[in-house]
Amino acid sequence: MSIVRQRWLRLAYGAVIMISVGFIYGWSIFSEPFKAEFGWDAQTLSLTFSILMVCFCLGGILGARVMARTSVRVVLIAAALCACIGFFGALRVTENAPWILYVTYGTFAGLTSGISYNAVLGAVVPWFPDRTGLVSGLLLMCYGCATMILGSAAAVMFTAVGWRKTFIVLAIFITIVLVVGAFVQKRPTQAQSQALLALLSTRTRGPARAVEERGAEYEDYEYSRREQGVREQGVREQGAREQGTREQGVREQGTREQGARGSDARALRVHGLKTHTLSTRGSDAQGHVPSRHPNAIALAETVPDVDVTTDVVARATAAADEAADAIEAVAHTHRPAGAQVTATPHKPVPISRFASVHDYSTRQMLRHPAFYVYGIWMLLLGSTALAFTGSANQIALSFGLSPTLGVAFVSLMSIGNAAGRFLWGFVFDIAPPTLVMLLIALLHSIGAALLIVSFVLGSPILLGCAFVLYSLAMSGNPVMGSGFMAKFFGPSHYAANLSILNAINIPNALIGPTVASLVFMATASFLPTFSVLAIGGLLAIACVAVLQGMTVQSRRKRFAREAAQKR
């Protein structure tokens, strides 16, 4: 099977795995049978969801560590084993022992979801260096759709056969999907990655389109005209130095050849290379010097009027050709990062467009300030997003909508969240990461402001628009995280680095809903909560400004280093 078909096969089955293990966010559906049978209150059931989220993050970290030392196959088989323990163990839950649900379903089902989530992203995304954002968005969209697909199927089965038989069916289904995936999913080897990059670099985009020749490091996205001019001047100076060296070599070679062979050949004045007479050994029918490069004449004219042989002229011609090739190579090597070139039907796309030039280990990533700036950005938007989703139904009811319309608004938000992940993945592949972060933060603030306006004006239409807009903003958070790790910190340690980043979901799950509930209890209104959401979006915009400043500073340092190396 070709390498291109392999990666699409792994993507397709990765989507199936994501749908099967995304049940974690459908706890509101899975908790209903326990509430009906055992009469447990909301606090008892919400603790299960908190344990699920914590174990989801821990499972991602644990799975990444194990996968770094073993393989994707071992990790997915371990996830299948956890699924069996979680679902089959939950069958022993009794009314007076909710802790069994915490230990079995809460712990092991959470580990199943976290391990599988990280394993699939860590195995599939490196196969698509050209579509990192789009592939991440597609997989995360499938993960988000699991609540609608798997949750709806589970709800029907709960009514038809009861929750115990449903849990047995789900355990068998998830186990089969994960075990098969263990033999399908595989990370690309170094040789496969190089072959894939070489294949992608030969693709063309048509003669009328511009190909952006940019590196994967984030400081290469923008550069000033002044800096570009400095780099071009360096190319010209380097070319002049190379040409001067070549000319000097031609003159010295001519002197040596003249001393050794001057008495054995006809006299030839190099000063008049346009018409001259060569020996029968080196001349053509008209007695002209055979040269494939016009620079040979220019170089020869710089040599003093001396007698040289045909061999000297041939050597000068070859030296001129080498000098021209060297100058062209220098100009190509020192082309400014981010330069635009027009593609011809046979112009290859540069490999640097797809490959990340950085490859940070987890320890190196934790020392990089960009990780912490992005972590704060993710904490601000992630906690506000969970605050909104945890209160979405109550927000609709407090507005005065009927329970049916409230559920419809929540479903609309889920659809927007799933579709938005695919959309943000597409945007991430064509726009700089800092611009994508800015757009996501702006949508968070605008969505919160629209929630305030809808409550003040009492418009259900505006409320629906606010739900959709805020759900689109929320969907960008996980897509940005997975793409950020791949673009900024490289593919080799992607799974481990992503698991560390996803650990931020633990404080997100605690801070967001807690702050929202405390504000609502103190004010008996959701308007102050919406204000908190808007402030979170504005603070996230400030984080983008800080990250952009770090980008510019890093770019200037890099240009200075390159200029020093050229000198």
ChimeraX attribute file (.defattr): number of C-alpha atoms within 10 A of each C-alpha:
attribute: neighborCount
match mode: 1-to-1
recipient: residues
	/A:1	5
	/A:2	6
	/A:3	15
	/A:4	13
	/A:5	10
	/A:6	15
	/A:7	21
	/A:8	14
	/A:9	14
	/A:10	21
	/A:11	24
	/A:12	13
	/A:13	19
	/A:14	27
	/A:15	20
	/A:16	18
	/A:17	25
	/A:18	26
	/A:19	23
	/A:20	24
	/A:21	28
	/A:22	26
	/A:23	24
	/A:24	23
	/A:25	19
	/A:26	20
	/A:27	16
	/A:28	13
	/A:29	15
	/A:30	18
	/A:31	17
	/A:32	16
	/A:33	16
	/A:34	18
	/A:35	15
	/A:36	9
	/A:37	11
	/A:38	13
	/A:39	11
	/A:40	16
	/A:41	10
	/A:42	10
	/A:43	8
	/A:44	13
	/A:45	19
	/A:46	14
	/A:47	14
	/A:48	21
	/A:49	23
	/A:50	18
	/A:51	19
	/A:52	27
	/A:53	26
	/A:54	21
	/A:55	25
	/A:56	31
	/A:57	26
	/A:58	22
	/A:59	27
	/A:60	29
	/A:61	25
	/A:62	19
	/A:63	29
	/A:64	29
	/A:65	17
	/A:66	18
	/A:67	22
	/A:68	15
	/A:69	9
	/A:70	11
	/A:71	18
	/A:72	26
	/A:73	21
	/A:74	16
	/A:75	26
	/A:76	29
	/A:77	21
	/A:78	21
	/A:79	31
	/A:80	27
	/A:81	18
	/A:82	24
	/A:83	28
	/A:84	23
	/A:85	19
	/A:86	26
	/A:87	24
	/A:88	20
	/A:89	17
	/A:90	22
	/A:91	17
	/A:92	13
	/A:93	17
	/A:94	14
	/A:95	11
	/A:96	9
	/A:97	10
	/A:98	18
	/A:99	15
	/A:100	18
	/A:101	22
	/A:102	23
	/A:103	18
	/A:104	23
	/A:105	28
	/A:106	26
	/A:107	26
	/A:108	27
	/A:109	31
	/A:110	32
	/A:111	30
	/A:112	35
	/A:113	30
	/A:114	30
	/A:115	31
	/A:116	31
	/A:117	28
	/A:118	27
	/A:119	30
	/A:120	27
	/A:121	22
	/A:122	28
	/A:123	23
	/A:124	26
	/A:125	28
	/A:126	24
	/A:127	27
	/A:128	22
	/A:129	23
	/A:130	19
	/A:131	19
	/A:132	24
	/A:133	29
	/A:134	24
	/A:135	28
	/A:136	27
	/A:137	30
	/A:138	26
	/A:139	28
	/A:140	29
	/A:141	26
	/A:142	25
	/A:143	26
	/A:144	25
	/A:145	24
	/A:146	24
	/A:147	24
	/A:148	21
	/A:149	16
	/A:150	17
	/A:151	21
	/A:152	14
	/A:153	12
	/A:154	23
	/A:155	17
	/A:156	12
	/A:157	17
	/A:158	19
	/A:159	11
	/A:160	11
	/A:161	10
	/A:162	14
	/A:163	21
	/A:164	17
	/A:165	15
	/A:166	19
	/A:167	22
	/A:168	15
	/A:169	16
	/A:170	19
	/A:171	21
	/A:172	15
	/A:173	14
	/A:174	20
	/A:175	24
	/A:176	14
	/A:177	19
	/A:178	30
	/A:179	18
	/A:180	15
	/A:181	22
	/A:182	22
	/A:183	13
	/A:184	15
	/A:185	25
	/A:186	20
	/A:187	21
	/A:188	18
	/A:189	11
	/A:190	10
	/A:191	9
	/A:192	13
	/A:193	18
	/A:194	14
	/A:195	13
	/A:196	20
	/A:197	22
	/A:198	15
	/A:199	15
	/A:200	20
	/A:201	18
	/A:202	14
	/A:203	14
	/A:204	16
	/A:205	17
	/A:206	14
	/A:207	13
	/A:208	10
	/A:209	13
	/A:210	13
	/A:211	21
	/A:212	16
	/A:213	21
	/A:214	21
	/A:215	20
	/A:216	23
	/A:217	19
	/A:218	23
	/A:219	21
	/A:220	20
	/A:221	18
	/A:222	15
	/A:223	16
	/A:224	8
	/A:225	9
	/A:226	9
	/A:227	14
	/A:228	17
	/A:229	12
	/A:230	13
	/A:231	19
	/A:232	16
	/A:233	12
	/A:234	19
	/A:235	22
	/A:236	15
	/A:237	14
	/A:238	18
	/A:239	20
	/A:240	13
	/A:241	13
	/A:242	16
	/A:243	20
	/A:244	14
	/A:245	12
	/A:246	20
	/A:247	21
	/A:248	14
	/A:249	13
	/A:250	23
	/A:251	17
	/A:252	11
	/A:253	14
	/A:254	23
	/A:255	17
	/A:256	13
	/A:257	15
	/A:258	17
	/A:259	11
	/A:260	10
	/A:261	14
	/A:262	17
	/A:263	12
	/A:264	10
	/A:265	14
	/A:266	14
	/A:267	17
	/A:268	20
	/A:269	19
	/A:270	23
	/A:271	16
	/A:272	12
	/A:273	17
	/A:274	9
	/A:275	12
	/A:276	16
	/A:277	18
	/A:278	21
	/A:279	14
	/A:280	10
	/A:281	8
	/A:282	16
	/A:283	15
	/A:284	13
	/A:285	7
	/A:286	10
	/A:287	14
	/A:288	15
	/A:289	21
	/A:290	13
	/A:291	16
	/A:292	11
	/A:293	13
	/A:294	11
	/A:295	17
	/A:296	24
	/A:297	20
	/A:298	14
	/A:299	21
	/A:300	24
	/A:301	15
	/A:302	14
	/A:303	18
	/A:304	13
	/A:305	13
	/A:306	15
	/A:307	20
	/A:308	25
	/A:309	24
	/A:310	20
	/A:311	14
	/A:312	22
	/A:313	24
	/A:314	16
	/A:315	15
	/A:316	25
	/A:317	24
	/A:318	17
	/A:319	20
	/A:320	26
	/A:321	18
	/A:322	14
	/A:323	21
	/A:324	19
	/A:325	12
	/A:326	16
	/A:327	19
	/A:328	13
	/A:329	12
	/A:330	17
	/A:331	17
	/A:332	11
	/A:333	10
	/A:334	16
	/A:335	15
	/A:336	21
	/A:337	18
	/A:338	17
	/A:339	14
	/A:340	13
	/A:341	13
	/A:342	14
	/A:343	18
	/A:344	15
	/A:345	12
	/A:346	12
	/A:347	17
	/A:348	17
	/A:349	22
	/A:350	19
	/A:351	22
	/A:352	15
	/A:353	21
	/A:354	21
	/A:355	23
	/A:356	19
	/A:357	17
	/A:358	16
	/A:359	17
	/A:360	20
	/A:361	16
	/A:362	18
	/A:363	9
	/A:364	10
	/A:365	19
	/A:366	14
	/A:367	11
	/A:368	13
	/A:369	12
	/A:370	16
	/A:371	18
	/A:372	16
	/A:373	17
	/A:374	22
	/A:375	17
	/A:376	15
	/A:377	23
	/A:378	25
	/A:379	23
	/A:380	23
	/A:381	28
	/A:382	23
	/A:383	25
	/A:384	30
	/A:385	24
	/A:386	21
	/A:387	25
	/A:388	24
	/A:389	20
	/A:390	17
	/A:391	16
	/A:392	18
	/A:393	19
	/A:394	16
	/A:395	21
	/A:396	22
	/A:397	16
	/A:398	14
	/A:399	16
	/A:400	13
	/A:401	16
	/A:402	12
	/A:403	13
	/A:404	9
	/A:405	14
	/A:406	20
	/A:407	16
	/A:408	15
	/A:409	21
	/A:410	21
	/A:411	14
	/A:412	16
	/A:413	24
	/A:414	22
	/A:415	18
	/A:416	20
	/A:417	26
	/A:418	25
	/A:419	21
	/A:420	25
	/A:421	33
	/A:422	24
	/A:423	20
	/A:424	26
	/A:425	29
	/A:426	20
	/A:427	18
	/A:428	26
	/A:429	18
	/A:430	12
	/A:431	11
	/A:432	16
	/A:433	21
	/A:434	22
	/A:435	14
	/A:436	20
	/A:437	23
	/A:438	19
	/A:439	16
	/A:440	25
	/A:441	30
	/A:442	18
	/A:443	20
	/A:444	30
	/A:445	26
	/A:446	20
	/A:447	26
	/A:448	28
	/A:449	18
	/A:450	22
	/A:451	27
	/A:452	22
	/A:453	16
	/A:454	19
	/A:455	17
	/A:456	10
	/A:457	10
	/A:458	13
	/A:459	13
	/A:460	15
	/A:461	10
	/A:462	17
	/A:463	23
	/A:464	20
	/A:465	18
	/A:466	23
	/A:467	27
	/A:468	22
	/A:469	22
	/A:470	26
	/A:471	28
	/A:472	26
	/A:473	26
	/A:474	28
	/A:475	27
	/A:476	28
	/A:477	21
	/A:478	20
	/A:479	28
	/A:480	25
	/A:481	19
	/A:482	28
	/A:483	25
	/A:484	22
	/A:485	21
	/A:486	28
	/A:487	24
	/A:488	21
	/A:489	27
	/A:490	21
	/A:491	24
	/A:492	18
	/A:493	20
	/A:494	27
	/A:495	30
	/A:496	24
	/A:497	26
	/A:498	24
	/A:499	28
	/A:500	18
	/A:501	21
	/A:502	21
	/A:503	20
	/A:504	17
	/A:505	20
	/A:506	19
	/A:507	13
	/A:508	22
	/A:509	22
	/A:510	16
	/A:511	18
	/A:512	23
	/A:513	20
	/A:514	16
	/A:515	16
	/A:516	23
	/A:517	16
	/A:518	12
	/A:519	17
	/A:520	15
	/A:521	11
	/A:522	9
	/A:523	11
	/A:524	11
	/A:525	13
	/A:526	22
	/A:527	20
	/A:528	16
	/A:529	22
	/A:530	22
	/A:531	16
	/A:532	19
	/A:533	27
	/A:534	26
	/A:535	18
	/A:536	23
	/A:537	26
	/A:538	20
	/A:539	17
	/A:540	27
	/A:541	22
	/A:542	14
	/A:543	24
	/A:544	23
	/A:545	14
	/A:546	14
	/A:547	20
	/A:548	18
	/A:549	12
	/A:550	15
	/A:551	19
	/A:552	18
	/A:553	12
	/A:554	15
	/A:555	19
	/A:556	14
	/A:557	11
	/A:558	14
	/A:559	17
	/A:560	13
	/A:561	11
	/A:562	14
	/A:563	13
	/A:564	9
	/A:565	8
	/A:566	12
	/A:567	8
